[in-house]
């Protein structure tokens, strides 16, 4: 007697929790699982964008404040606009990176929604929107010397 390899039972929510019986049900289940994996990968990518943008924005703001402090002590060695320019560059770069990551995520989910009903307002997407707004606020604050 040959033992067949063990198979994992799969559950189909459309049939009330019973394992799928037809090949079309199995195909639909595999497609749904593939879409779920793609959404999770998109979430991980967006969180990487958030991490990168947060690093750039916070580093830009920190450099702006530190160089501005040095500027008052050594007025002859640092140009007047250097802290502002450096802070603007890094916060602008971080904000642009955050907006690019958010748009990429939005387009990916929009494409996936053609095959499966998905929530657009994922926690990572909400966080990315907040980070985009914060980056824009800091950029404007440095540009107009509000901070």
C-alpha positions in Angstrom: 0.0 0.0 0.0 1.3 3.4 -0.9 0.4 6.3 1.3 -0.6 9.4 -0.5 1.0 12.6 0.6 -1.0 14.4 3.3 -3.0 17.3 2.0 -4.0 20.3 3.9 -7.7 20.9 4.1 -8.7 24.2 2.6 -11.8 26.1 3.7 -14.0 27.9 1.2 -16.1 30.7 2.9 -18.5 30.7 0.0 -19.7 27.1 0.8 -20.1 27.7 4.5 -16.7 26.5 5.6 -16.7 23.2 3.7 -13.6 22.4 1.6 -13.9 23.3 -2.1 -15.1 20.5 -4.3 -14.7 21.8 -7.8 -11.7 23.0 -9.7 -13.3 26.4 -10.2 -13.7 26.7 -6.4 -10.1 25.8 -5.9 -9.0 28.2 -8.5 -11.0 31.0 -6.9 -9.5 30.2 -3.5 -6.0 30.2 -4.9 -6.7 33.6 -6.6 -8.0 35.1 -3.4 -5.0 33.9 -1.5 -2.7 35.3 -4.1 -4.4 38.7 -4.0 -4.1 38.7 -0.2 -0.4 38.0 -0.4 0.0 40.8 -2.9 -1.9 43.2 -0.6 0.4 42.2 2.3 3.5 42.8 0.1 2.1 46.2 -1.0 1.6 47.1 2.7 5.2 46.1 3.5 6.5 48.2 0.6 4.4 51.2 1.7 5.8 50.9 5.3 9.3 50.8 3.8 8.5 54.1 2.0 7.1 55.5 5.3 10.3 54.5 7.1 12.5 56.1 4.5 10.5 59.3 4.3 10.4 59.6 8.1 14.1 59.3 8.2 14.7 61.9 5.5 12.1 64.4 7.0 13.4 64.1 10.5 17.0 64.2 9.5 16.3 67.3 7.4 14.5 69.1 10.2 17.3 68.1 12.7 20.0 69.3 10.4 18.1 72.6 9.9 17.9 73.2 13.6 21.5 72.2 14.4 23.1 74.2 11.6 20.8 77.1 12.5 22.2 76.9 16.1 25.8 76.8 14.8 25.0 79.7 12.5 24.4 82.0 15.5 27.7 81.1 17.1 29.9 81.2 14.0 28.3 83.7 11.7 31.3 84.0 9.5 31.8 80.4 8.6 28.2 79.4 7.6 26.2 81.1 4.9 22.9 82.6 5.9 20.8 80.3 3.8 22.6 77.0 4.3 20.5 75.6 7.2 17.3 76.5 5.4 18.5 75.0 2.1 19.7 71.8 3.6 16.5 71.3 5.6 14.4 72.1 2.6 16.3 69.6 0.5 16.0 66.7 2.9 12.4 67.3 4.0 11.3 67.9 0.4 13.0 64.7 -0.7 11.3 62.8 2.1 7.9 64.3 1.3 8.3 63.5 -2.4 9.3 59.9 -1.5 6.3 59.6 0.8 3.9 60.9 -1.9 5.4 58.6 -4.5 5.1 55.5 -2.2 1.5 56.5 -1.4 0.5 56.9 -5.0 2.2 53.6 -5.9 0.2 51.8 -3.1 -3.1 53.5 -4.2 -2.6 52.3 -7.8 -1.7 48.8 -6.7 -4.8 48.5 -4.6 -7.0 50.0 -7.3 -5.7 47.4 -9.7 -6.3 44.6 -7.2 -9.9 45.8 -6.5 -10.8 44.7 -10.0 -10.6 41.1 -8.9 -11.6 41.2 -5.2 -13.3 43.6 -2.9 -10.7 45.3 -0.7 -10.7 48.0 1.9 -8.8 51.0 0.6 -8.3 52.6 4.0 -5.7 50.1 5.3 -3.8 51.3 8.4 -0.5 51.6 6.4 -2.3 53.8 3.9 -3.7 56.1 6.6 -0.2 56.3 8.1 1.3 57.2 4.8 -1.3 60.0 4.3 -0.5 61.4 7.7 3.2 61.3 7.0 2.7 63.0 3.6 0.8 65.8 5.4 3.4 66.1 8.2 6.3 66.3 5.6 4.5 69.0 3.7 3.9 70.9 7.0 7.5 70.7 8.0 8.7 71.7 4.4 6.4 74.8 4.4 7.5 75.6 8.0 11.2 75.6 7.0 10.5 77.4 3.8 8.8 80.3 5.5 10.9 80.0 8.7 7.8 79.2 10.8 9.5 76.4 12.8 
